[in-house]
Amino acid sequence: MCLPAAAGSSRPGRHQKEGRRRGITDTGIKIALATALVESGMKMYANPADPASMDMPHDAVGYDHDSVGLFQQRNNGAWGTTADRMDPAKSAGMFYDRLDDADYNTGDPGAHAQRVQVSAFPGRYAQKMGEAQEFLDKFNSSSGAKIT
């Protein structure tokens, strides 16, 4: 049984607000949004391989190793606690911490997502950049909070 998570439509806003709080540019926020779209379709995933996640609000149950949350972050010590990985702002923050290790404002945005995620399917991030830009444009027009 899934425990209802916060509405999926509010999750992009939580990513963006966390990015703004950290001084991440629009390019970085777009990369994070595209990554979450690829990894989870903006759904909060729990996973029986990370049992604590099953007791937290979630939209779906996944079975990819021990990955949980919007970014499908693993329970390997590199991505905080289960509670962190299941929190949209905290999981985005951990993504931004890794993204900010290099100049993500230059080069291929999909390659920067891959640098952080180390996915078996690196080409998928570039395919979601347009949709991520739509989320970002909607957020910027409603909040007036554009950082380039």
Beta strands, then each sheet from edge to edge (+ up, - down):
strand 1: 45-46
strand 2: 60-61
sheet 1: 1+ 2+
end
